[in-house]
Amino acid sequence: YTTRDTLSLHDALPISDGAVPELSFEHELIMVIINEGHTDTVMDAARSAGAAGGTVLHAKGTGAKQAERFLGVSIAEEKELIIIVSKASEKAAIMKAIAENCGPGTPSGAISFSLPISAVAGLRVLEDD
């Protein structure tokens, strides 16, 4: 089991002997950290800019300062993490819509960042008419 076997198994990055695969970043992973309970507000903003959907994960924030303690137990702020896969060409508009409608200073307190995706498998593709 090697990295090369994994990549060729999924046909995500075809590799010929000795060749370095060319990476194409047609998609981006947008990660948005928000205060708990604001998923609908953030996803409405993202959808208004072209996002098809997202995945929500429960999270706890630790922040720069030490978490408050109650009876010796650390209390961390509840957060949600929204993960959105978008076309690279739509990423900036989606992130801008989230920042303008739900960014820091709003009840959602959204902080977002993106990462390039080198390959995607199993993503629903919407064809242009």
MDTraj code that builds the backbone (N, CA, C; nanometers):
import mdtraj as md
import numpy as np

residues = "TYR THR THR ARG ASP THR LEU SER LEU HIS ASP ALA LEU PRO ILE SER ASP GLY ALA VAL PRO GLU LEU SER PHE GLU HIS GLU LEU ILE MET VAL ILE ILE ASN GLU GLY HIS THR ASP THR VAL MET ASP ALA ALA ARG SER ALA GLY ALA ALA GLY GLY THR VAL LEU HIS ALA LYS GLY THR GLY ALA LYS GLN ALA GLU ARG PHE LEU GLY VAL SER ILE ALA GLU GLU LYS GLU LEU ILE ILE ILE VAL SER LYS ALA SER GLU LYS ALA ALA ILE MET LYS ALA ILE ALA GLU ASN CYS GLY PRO GLY THR PRO SER GLY ALA ILE SER PHE SER LEU PRO ILE SER ALA VAL ALA GLY LEU ARG VAL LEU GLU ASP ASP".split()
xyz = np.array([
    [0.0857, -0.1185, 0.0000],
    [0.0000, 0.0000, 0.0000],
    [0.0886, 0.1225, 0.0000],
    [0.0887, 0.1961, -0.1082],
    [0.1694, 0.3174, -0.1183],
    [0.0824, 0.4316, -0.1678],
    [0.1355, 0.5515, -0.1582],
    [0.0632, 0.6677, -0.2081],
    [0.0357, 0.6519, -0.3569],
    [0.1332, 0.6016, -0.4292],
    [0.1155, 0.5821, -0.5730],
    [0.0003, 0.4868, -0.6006],
    [-0.0104, 0.3763, -0.5249],
    [-0.1199, 0.2821, -0.5439],
    [-0.2544, 0.3491, -0.5158],
    [-0.2609, 0.4291, -0.4111],
    [-0.3854, 0.4955, -0.3760],
    [-0.4287, 0.5903, -0.4870],
    [-0.3364, 0.6688, -0.5386],
    [-0.3718, 0.7644, -0.6426],
    [-0.4174, 0.6955, -0.7694],
    [-0.3443, 0.5925, -0.8129],
    [-0.3838, 0.5260, -0.9364],
    [-0.5108, 0.4443, -0.9158],
    [-0.5340, 0.3951, -0.7945],
    [-0.6548, 0.3196, -0.7643],
    [-0.7785, 0.4047, -0.7886],
    [-0.7727, 0.5288, -0.7511],
    [-0.8875, 0.6174, -0.7655],
    [-0.8870, 0.6941, -0.8971],
    [-0.7838, 0.6771, -0.9769],
    [-0.7701, 0.7489, -1.1033],
    [-0.7810, 0.8997, -1.0858],
    [-0.7478, 0.9461, -0.9668],
    [-0.7562, 1.0894, -0.9410],
    [-0.6415, 1.1631, -1.0078],
    [-0.5224, 1.1087, -0.9972],
    [-0.4050, 1.1697, -1.0585],
    [-0.3279, 1.0603, -1.1308],
    [-0.3593, 1.0332, -1.2571],
    [-0.2890, 0.9271, -1.3272],
    [-0.1388, 0.9576, -1.3337],
    [-0.0595, 0.8572, -1.2989],
    [0.0851, 0.8736, -1.2958],
    [0.1473, 0.7706, -1.3890],
    [0.2292, 0.8176, -1.4826],
    [0.3058, 0.7226, -1.5618],
    [0.4426, 0.7106, -1.4961],
    [0.5128, 0.6052, -1.5233],
    [0.6398, 0.5786, -1.4563],
    [0.7335, 0.6979, -1.4640],
    [0.7732, 0.7466, -1.3477],
    [0.8707, 0.8534, -1.3381],
    [0.8175, 0.9929, -1.3640],
    [0.6942, 1.0051, -1.4086],
    [0.6403, 1.1370, -1.4404],
    [0.5762, 1.2002, -1.3167],
    [0.5868, 1.3288, -1.3076],
    [0.5218, 1.4025, -1.2002],
    [0.3848, 1.4457, -1.2521],
    [0.2787, 1.4160, -1.1765],
    [0.1450, 1.4518, -1.2260],
    [0.1254, 1.6028, -1.2283],
    [0.0519, 1.6493, -1.3290],
    [0.0143, 1.7900, -1.3338],
    [-0.1076, 1.8080, -1.2461],
    [-0.1015, 1.9070, -1.1600],
    [-0.2140, 1.9319, -1.0710],
    [-0.3024, 2.0405, -1.1298],
    [-0.4304, 2.0132, -1.1289],
    [-0.5280, 2.1086, -1.1792],
    [-0.6242, 2.1385, -1.0655],
    [-0.6313, 2.2641, -1.0274],
    [-0.7170, 2.3010, -0.9157],
    [-0.8457, 2.3636, -0.9679],
    [-0.9358, 2.2790, -1.0155],
    [-1.0631, 2.3257, -1.0690],
    [-1.1655, 2.3488, -0.9588],
    [-1.1387, 2.2927, -0.8415],
    [-1.2301, 2.3069, -0.7278],
    [-1.1543, 2.3602, -0.6073],
    [-1.2283, 2.4206, -0.5163],
    [-1.1728, 2.4740, -0.3922],
    [-1.2554, 2.4220, -0.2750],
    [-1.1895, 2.4052, -0.1625],
    [-1.2554, 2.3666, -0.0388],
    [-1.2651, 2.4927, 0.0463],
    [-1.3866, 2.5368, 0.0716],
    [-1.4090, 2.6545, 0.1554],
    [-1.4493, 2.6042, 0.2936],
    [-1.3765, 2.6479, 0.3952],
    [-1.4071, 2.6092, 0.5327],
    [-1.4502, 2.7355, 0.6070],
    [-1.5654, 2.7262, 0.6733],
    [-1.6222, 2.8410, 0.7429],
    [-1.6490, 2.8021, 0.8882],
    [-1.5852, 2.8717, 0.9804],
    [-1.6059, 2.8485, 1.1234],
    [-1.7055, 2.9534, 1.1711],
    [-1.8155, 2.9069, 1.2325],
    [-1.9217, 2.9992, 1.2746],
    [-1.9657, 2.9676, 1.4170],
    [-2.0366, 3.0632, 1.4772],
    [-2.0977, 3.0389, 1.6067],
    [-2.2134, 2.9417, 1.5890],
    [-2.2324, 2.8564, 1.6862],
    [-2.3368, 2.7544, 1.6785],
    [-2.4743, 2.8170, 1.6564],
    [-2.5524, 2.7541, 1.5685],
    [-2.6893, 2.7973, 1.5433],
    [-2.7070, 2.8922, 1.4270],
    [-2.5996, 2.9197, 1.3537],
    [-2.6088, 3.0153, 1.2432],
    [-2.5868, 2.9503, 1.1064],
    [-2.6014, 2.8197, 1.0988],
    [-2.5768, 2.7476, 0.9744],
    [-2.6657, 2.7969, 0.8605],
    [-2.7938, 2.8126, 0.8866],
    [-2.8865, 2.8526, 0.7798],
    [-2.8518, 2.9902, 0.7240],
    [-2.8163, 3.0831, 0.8117],
    [-2.7808, 3.2186, 0.7681],
    [-2.6589, 3.2156, 0.6769],
    [-2.5565, 3.1397, 0.7169],
    [-2.4330, 3.1329, 0.6386],
    [-2.4577, 3.0601, 0.5067],
    [-2.5317, 2.9499, 0.5099],
    [-2.5576, 2.8759, 0.3860],
    [-2.6460, 2.9553, 0.2910],
    [-2.7373, 3.0360, 0.3432],
    [-2.8180, 3.1237, 0.2562],
    [-2.7270, 3.2213, 0.1825],
    [-2.6302, 3.2789, 0.2546],
    [-2.5358, 3.3721, 0.1915],
    [-2.4513, 3.2994, 0.0874],
    [-2.4025, 3.1794, 0.1214],
    [-2.3195, 3.1026, 0.0282],
    [-2.3985, 3.0638, -0.0967],
    [-2.5225, 3.0200, -0.0790],
    [-2.6057, 2.9803, -0.1935],
    [-2.6369, 3.0997, -0.2840],
    [-2.6511, 3.2176, -0.2238],
    [-2.6805, 3.3368, -0.3045],
    [-2.5660, 3.3694, -0.4003],
    [-2.4467, 3.3167, -0.3703],
    [-2.3294, 3.3414, -0.4550],
    [-2.2910, 3.2193, -0.5376],
    [-2.3743, 3.1146, -0.5369],
    [-2.3492, 3.0009, -0.6244],
    [-2.3140, 2.8697, -0.5591],
    [-2.3019, 2.8643, -0.4265],
    [-2.2717, 2.7370, -0.3605],
    [-2.3906, 2.6425, -0.3744],
    [-2.3631, 2.5165, -0.4036],
    [-2.4699, 2.4183, -0.4188],
    [-2.5136, 2.3623, -0.2841],
    [-2.4251, 2.3575, -0.1881],
    [-2.4561, 2.3019, -0.0568],
    [-2.3300, 2.2930, 0.0253],
    [-2.3419, 2.2326, 0.1425],
    [-2.2267, 2.2207, 0.2298],
    [-2.2484, 2.1110, 0.3317],
    [-2.1453, 2.0810, 0.4056],
    [-2.1500, 1.9820, 0.5128],
    [-2.1189, 2.0533, 0.6431],
    [-2.1985, 2.0267, 0.7464],
    [-2.1821, 2.0938, 0.8746],
    [-2.1287, 1.9949, 0.9778],
    [-2.0239, 2.0364, 1.0474],
    [-1.9659, 1.9569, 1.1546],
    [-1.9719, 2.0354, 1.2837],
    [-1.9968, 1.9660, 1.3942],
    [-1.9965, 2.0301, 1.5253],
    [-1.8522, 2.0485, 1.5701],
    [-1.8222, 2.1627, 1.6320],
    [-1.6854, 2.1907, 1.6748],
    [-1.6868, 2.2682, 1.8060],
    [-1.5713, 2.2739, 1.8688],
    [-1.5537, 2.3539, 1.9898],
    [-1.4360, 2.4450, 1.9699],
    [-1.4536, 2.5720, 2.0023],
    [-1.3453, 2.6683, 1.9889],
    [-1.2620, 2.6734, 2.1159],
    [-1.1315, 2.6835, 2.0983],
    [-1.0449, 2.6965, 2.2143],
    [-0.9923, 2.8379, 2.2264],
    [-0.9796, 2.9080, 2.1152],
    [-0.9389, 3.0470, 2.1154],
    [-0.7992, 3.0697, 2.1697],
    [-0.7577, 3.1952, 2.1667],
    [-0.6245, 3.2307, 2.2128],
    [-0.6165, 3.2352, 2.3649],
    [-0.7261, 3.2724, 2.4292],
    [-0.7220, 3.2758, 2.5743],
    [-0.7653, 3.1416, 2.6311],
    [-0.7267, 3.1195, 2.7538],
    [-0.7602, 2.9922, 2.8171],
    [-0.9114, 2.9836, 2.8358],
    [-0.9671, 2.8665, 2.8091],
    [-1.1116, 2.8476, 2.8217],
    [-1.1538, 2.8682, 2.9667],
    [-1.2741, 2.9234, 2.9834],
    [-1.3265, 2.9438, 3.1182],
    [-1.3434, 2.8101, 3.1868],
    [-1.3366, 2.8148, 3.3189],
    [-1.3522, 2.6913, 3.3953],
    [-1.4702, 2.7053, 3.4908],
    [-1.5461, 2.5985, 3.5013],
    [-1.6584, 2.5938, 3.5928],
    [-1.6467, 2.4652, 3.6729],
    [-1.6284, 2.4771, 3.8032],
    [-1.6080, 2.3610, 3.8907],
    [-1.4944, 2.2718, 3.8393],
    [-1.3881, 2.3348, 3.7905],
    [-1.2708, 2.2597, 3.7454],
    [-1.2827, 2.2003, 3.6059],
    [-1.3967, 2.2204, 3.5391],
    [-1.4170, 2.1658, 3.4044],
    [-1.4048, 2.2798, 3.3038],
    [-1.3267, 2.2594, 3.2003],
    [-1.3072, 2.3610, 3.0971],
    [-1.4344, 2.3746, 3.0138],
    [-1.4764, 2.4992, 2.9898],
    [-1.5955, 2.5259, 2.9089],
    [-1.5489, 2.5895, 2.7783],
    [-1.5689, 2.5202, 2.6680],
    [-1.5281, 2.5716, 2.5366],
    [-1.6509, 2.6226, 2.4622],
    [-1.6301, 2.7256, 2.3815],
    [-1.7390, 2.7837, 2.3042],
    [-1.7799, 2.6882, 2.1915],
    [-1.9103, 2.6660, 2.1773],
    [-1.9625, 2.5769, 2.0740],
    [-1.9565, 2.6460, 1.9384],
    [-1.9070, 2.5750, 1.8399],
    [-1.8929, 2.6276, 1.7040],
    [-1.9498, 2.5259, 1.6061],
    [-1.9612, 2.5672, 1.4816],
    [-1.9932, 2.4780, 1.3719],
    [-1.8938, 2.5061, 1.2605],
    [-1.8584, 2.4015, 1.1886],
    [-1.7670, 2.4128, 1.0755],
    [-1.8451, 2.3730, 0.9515],
    [-1.8543, 2.4643, 0.8565],
    [-1.9227, 2.4356, 0.7303],
    [-1.8157, 2.4133, 0.6251],
    [-1.8264, 2.3011, 0.5552],
    [-1.7323, 2.2665, 0.4493],
    [-1.8070, 2.2730, 0.3163],
    [-1.7564, 2.3549, 0.2253],
    [-1.8202, 2.3738, 0.0946],
    [-1.7175, 2.3441, -0.0145],
    [-1.7529, 2.2567, -0.1078],
    [-1.6690, 2.2334, -0.2258],
    [-1.7307, 2.3153, -0.3383],
    [-1.6495, 2.4019, -0.3978],
    [-1.7011, 2.4869, -0.5054],
    [-1.6071, 2.4847, -0.6244],
    [-1.6573, 2.5320, -0.7368],
    [-1.5696, 2.5530, -0.8515],
    [-1.4748, 2.6657, -0.8144],
    [-1.3512, 2.6569, -0.8598],
    [-1.2522, 2.7599, -0.8285],
    [-1.3001, 2.8977, -0.8736],
    [-1.3718, 2.9021, -0.9848],
    [-1.4197, 3.0294, -1.0388],
    [-1.5293, 3.0936, -0.9533],
    [-1.5919, 3.0162, -0.8643],
    [-1.7004, 3.0666, -0.7795],
    [-1.6553, 3.0953, -0.6365],
    [-1.5348, 3.0528, -0.6016],
    [-1.4874, 3.0625, -0.4632],
    [-1.4894, 3.2045, -0.4086],
    [-1.4331, 3.2994, -0.4810],
    [-1.4227, 3.4369, -0.4307],
    [-1.5606, 3.4968, -0.4020],
    [-1.6561, 3.4748, -0.4910],
    [-1.7911, 3.5293, -0.4716],
    [-1.8584, 3.4680, -0.3496],
    [-1.8401, 3.3384, -0.3293],
    [-1.8999, 3.2705, -0.2144],
    [-1.8397, 3.3235, -0.0847],
    [-1.7070, 3.3333, -0.0806],
    [-1.6411, 3.3819, 0.0403],
    [-1.6774, 3.5281, 0.0677],
    [-1.6901, 3.6090, -0.0364],
    [-1.7272, 3.7496, -0.0202],
    [-1.8691, 3.7611, 0.0361],
    [-1.9625, 3.6816, -0.0166],
    [-2.1011, 3.6857, 0.0318],
    [-2.1085, 3.6451, 0.1789],
    [-2.0323, 3.5441, 0.2170],
    [-2.0309, 3.5012, 0.3575],
    [-1.9727, 3.6119, 0.4451],
    [-1.8609, 3.6698, 0.4036],
    [-1.7960, 3.7744, 0.4831],
    [-1.8856, 3.8971, 0.4997],
    [-1.9516, 3.9377, 0.3916],
    [-2.0356, 4.0576, 0.3968],
    [-2.1620, 4.0385, 0.4800],
    [-2.2187, 3.9191, 0.4760],
    [-2.3454, 3.8945, 0.5455],
    [-2.3305, 3.8300, 0.6829],
    [-2.2215, 3.7596, 0.7056],
    [-2.2093, 3.6777, 0.8269],
    [-2.0722, 3.6854, 0.8923],
    [-1.9906, 3.7784, 0.8521],
    [-1.8526, 3.7826, 0.8986],
    [-1.8354, 3.8235, 1.0439],
    [-1.7108, 3.8441, 1.0856],
    [-1.6837, 3.8896, 1.2223],
    [-1.7617, 4.0185, 1.2503],
    [-1.8102, 4.0310, 1.3709],
    [-1.8917, 4.1470, 1.4054],
    [-2.0403, 4.1222, 1.3906],
    [-2.0777, 4.0102, 1.3298],
    [-2.2184, 3.9702, 1.3189],
    [-2.2425, 3.8568, 1.4182],
    [-2.3680, 3.8234, 1.4464],
    [-2.3942, 3.7108, 1.5369],
    [-2.3344, 3.5779, 1.4878],
    [-2.3226, 3.5617, 1.3556],
    [-2.2645, 3.4379, 1.3011],
    [-2.1154, 3.4304, 1.3285],
    [-2.0476, 3.5443, 1.3218],
    [-1.9040, 3.5502, 1.3480],
    [-1.8215, 3.4642, 1.2541],
    [-1.8609, 3.4561, 1.1287],
    [-1.7967, 3.3645, 1.0330],
    [-1.6530, 3.4040, 1.0015],
    [-1.5673, 3.3048, 1.0065],
    [-1.4285, 3.3165, 0.9623],
    [-1.4115, 3.2091, 0.8556],
    [-1.3665, 3.2476, 0.7366],
    [-1.3547, 3.1484, 0.6297],
    [-1.2156, 3.1497, 0.5685],
    [-1.1783, 3.0349, 0.5161],
    [-1.0546, 3.0219, 0.4398],
    [-1.0758, 2.9124, 0.3373],
    [-0.9860, 2.9059, 0.2389],
    [-1.0023, 2.8055, 0.1330],
    [-0.8722, 2.7326, 0.1083],
    [-0.8872, 2.6147, 0.0530],
    [-0.7745, 2.5299, 0.0162],
    [-0.8000, 2.4756, -0.1241],
    [-0.6966, 2.4653, -0.2075],
    [-0.7168, 2.4072, -0.3404],
    [-0.7391, 2.2566, -0.3300],
    [-0.8202, 2.2049, -0.4196],
    [-0.8463, 2.0609, -0.4272],
    [-0.7840, 2.0102, -0.5561],
    [-0.6948, 1.9121, -0.5455],
    [-0.6270, 1.8622, -0.6654],
    [-0.7093, 1.7599, -0.7420],
    [-0.8029, 1.6932, -0.6748],
    [-0.8866, 1.5939, -0.7434],
    [-1.0173, 1.5787, -0.6670],
    [-1.1239, 1.5470, -0.7399],
    [-1.2550, 1.5265, -0.6801],
    [-1.3138, 1.3993, -0.7378],
    [-1.3707, 1.3165, -0.6520],
    [-1.4422, 1.1963, -0.6971],
    [-1.5779, 1.1935, -0.6295],
    [-1.6806, 1.1600, -0.7035],
    [-1.8139, 1.1443, -0.6462],
    [-1.8908, 1.2727, -0.6257],
    [-1.8432, 1.3830, -0.6789],
    [-1.9133, 1.5104, -0.6645],
    [-2.0172, 1.5226, -0.7746],
    [-2.1365, 1.5601, -0.7352],
    [-2.2429, 1.5809, -0.8336],
    [-2.2031, 1.6972, -0.9240],
    [-2.2060, 1.6760, -1.0521],
    [-2.1678, 1.7791, -1.1483],
    [-2.2928, 1.8311, -1.2154],
    [-2.3119, 1.9614, -1.2111],
    [-2.4255, 2.0233, -1.2785],
    [-2.3807, 2.0685, -1.4156],
    [-2.4475, 2.0220, -1.5181],
    [-2.4104, 2.0586, -1.6535],
    [-2.4753, 2.1900, -1.6927],
    [-2.4005, 2.2700, -1.7676],
    [-2.4540, 2.3955, -1.8171],
    [-2.5487, 2.3683, -1.9332],
    [-2.6579, 2.4457, -1.9387],
    [-2.7539, 2.4269, -2.0492],
    [-2.7070, 2.4943, -2.1753],
])
top = md.Topology()
chain = top.add_chain()
for i, resn in enumerate(residues, 1):
    res = top.add_residue(resn, chain, resSeq=i)
    for name in ("N", "CA", "C"):
        top.add_atom(name, md.element.get_by_symbol(name[0]), res)
traj = md.Trajectory(xyz[None], top)
